[in-house]
Each structure stands twice: as C-alpha cells, then as structure tokens.
C-alpha cells in the first residue's frame, strides 16, 4: 500500500523563506507577515502598508490552483490578494535561487516585482516595474 496523502511540492515549499514578519520600505511602507495554512499547501500574506498616501490592509493566499475535480494542480504558483479598498488582484510567484519574482496577473506580465535575497535571507531588495515605465523600489527586511 502506498501513501497517497498529497504533499506540497519542493517549489512551493521554497517559499518557506518568506515565513515571518517583514518591514517594507520604498514606494510602499509598512509590514507584511507570511504564514503557512495548515497542510502547507497555501501561504497566507497579511498586509498592512501605506502606499501613495493611502493605508492598505489585505490578505493574500498563495499556492497552486486546483479546481474541484482537476487531476493536478496548476504549473504556476498563483495568488489572489484581497484588500480593504475592495480590490482583488492576482499574481504568479517565482523563486529561483535568491531571485524572487511576483508577476502581476500572469507569468511574463509587463507589471512585476523582482528582488534578490541577501546571503542571510533576511532582506530582499528589488523594485516593482509597471508597463508605463513607472514603478518603485521596495525592500523587505525580516523583523521576526
């Protein structure tokens, strides 16, 4: 008999380096906190930021899509973000070594965040890039 209990895959589990509370500086200021949902298939991000003079709180659920009856989960690690302004945004998460990318919408989108973790893993420095040439620098520093 084999153990058929599903287990989170290695690519998803690599996001474990995000678990904790982070101070965010740059174009958005505040804190974000990541924690695994029971089972380890979904990472929750709790957001409390001030961006462009506006206070934002929200929650994001990050993992692989697996609609009811689907034979396998999605190839990409996707998320849906809900905020206090009534927005729902979708992203794709990628972690390749120390390079952390968050694509707005779909993978390959012209709107994305790309950052690099330092050697300790306690800081990630990068920038959000927007298709109109805008964007802003953003650094996350682990505070616990």
SULJOPE-V344761 format. One record per residue. N is the residue number from 1. RES is the residue in one letter. SS is DSSP state (alpha for helix, beta for strand, coil for the rest). OMEGA is omega as a letter, one per 40 degrees, with the letter a starting at -180 (NA if undefined). NEAR is the number of other C-alpha atoms within 8 Angstrom. Layout:
N:RES:SS:OMEGA:NEAR + N:RES:SS:OMEGA:NEAR
This chain:
1:X:coil:i:2 + 2:X:coil:i:3 + 3:X:coil:a:4 + 4:X:coil:i:4 + 5:X:coil:a:4 + 6:X:coil:i:4 + 7:X:coil:i:6 + 8:X:coil:a:8 + 9:X:coil:a:6 + 10:X:alpha:a:6 + 11:X:alpha:i:7 + 12:X:alpha:a:12 + 13:X:alpha:i:9 + 14:X:alpha:i:8 + 15:X:alpha:i:9 + 16:X:alpha:i:7 + 17:X:alpha:i:6 + 18:X:alpha:a:6 + 19:X:coil:a:10 + 20:X:beta:i:10 + 21:X:beta:a:11 + 22:X:beta:i:12 + 23:X:beta:i:12 + 24:X:beta:i:14 + 25:X:beta:a:10 + 26:X:beta:a:9 + 27:X:coil:i:9 + 28:X:beta:a:11 + 29:X:beta:i:11 + 30:X:beta:a:10 + 31:X:beta:i:11 + 32:X:beta:i:13 + 33:X:beta:i:12 + 34:X:beta:i:12 + 35:X:beta:i:9 + 36:X:beta:i:11 + 37:X:coil:i:9 + 38:X:coil:a:5 + 39:X:coil:i:6 + 40:X:coil:a:10 + 41:X:coil:a:12 + 42:X:beta:i:11 + 43:X:beta:i:12 + 44:X:beta:i:13 + 45:X:beta:i:12 + 46:X:beta:a:11 + 47:X:beta:i:12 + 48:X:beta:a:11 + 49:X:beta:i:13 + 50:X:beta:a:11 + 51:X:beta:a:10 + 52:X:coil:i:6 + 53:X:coil:a:5 + 54:X:beta:i:6 + 55:X:beta:i:8 + 56:X:beta:i:12 + 57:X:beta:a:10 + 58:X:beta:i:11 + 59:X:beta:i:11 + 60:X:beta:i:12 + 61:X:beta:a:11 + 62:X:beta:i:13 + 63:X:beta:i:11 + 64:X:beta:i:14 + 65:X:coil:i:8 + 66:X:coil:i:8 + 67:X:coil:i:6 + 68:X:coil:i:4 + 69:X:coil:i:4 + 70:X:coil:a:7 + 71:X:coil:a:4 + 72:X:coil:i:5 + 73:X:coil:i:9 + 74:X:coil:i:8 + 75:X:coil:a:5 + 76:X:coil:i:7 + 77:X:beta:a:13 + 78:X:beta:i:12 + 79:X:beta:i:13 + 80:X:beta:a:11 + 81:X:beta:i:12 + 82:X:beta:a:11 + 83:X:beta:a:11 + 84:X:coil:i:8 + 85:X:coil:i:5 + 86:X:coil:i:6 + 87:X:coil:i:8 + 88:X:beta:a:8 + 89:X:beta:i:9 + 90:X:beta:a:11 + 91:X:beta:i:12 + 92:X:beta:a:14 + 93:X:beta:i:13 + 94:X:beta:i:8 + 95:X:beta:a:11 + 96:X:beta:a:6 + 97:X:coil:i:5 + 98:X:coil:a:8 + 99:X:beta:a:10 + 100:X:beta:a:14 + 101:X:beta:i:11 + 102:X:beta:i:11 + 103:X:beta:i:14 + 104:X:beta:a:13 + 105:X:coil:a:9 + 106:X:coil:i:9 + 107:X:coil:a:7 + 108:X:coil:i:5 + 109:X:coil:i:9 + 110:X:coil:i:8 + 111:X:coil:a:10 + 112:X:beta:i:12 + 113:X:beta:i:12 + 114:X:beta:i:11 + 115:X:beta:a:11 + 116:X:beta:i:10 + 117:X:beta:i:13 + 118:X:coil:a:10 + 119:X:coil:a:5 + 120:X:coil:a:6 + 121:X:coil:a:8 + 122:X:coil:i:9 + 123:X:beta:i:11 + 124:X:beta:a:12 + 125:X:beta:a:12 + 126:X:beta:a:11 + 127:X:beta:i:12 + 128:X:beta:i:12 + 129:X:beta:i:12 + 130:X:coil:a:10 + 131:X:coil:i:7 + 132:X:coil:a:4 + 133:X:coil:i:6 + 134:X:coil:i:7 + 135:X:beta:i:8 + 136:X:beta:i:9 + 137:X:beta:i:10 + 138:X:beta:i:13 + 139:X:beta:i:12 + 140:X:beta:i:11 + 141:X:beta:a:10 + 142:X:beta:i:10 + 143:X:coil:i:7 + 144:X:coil:NA:5
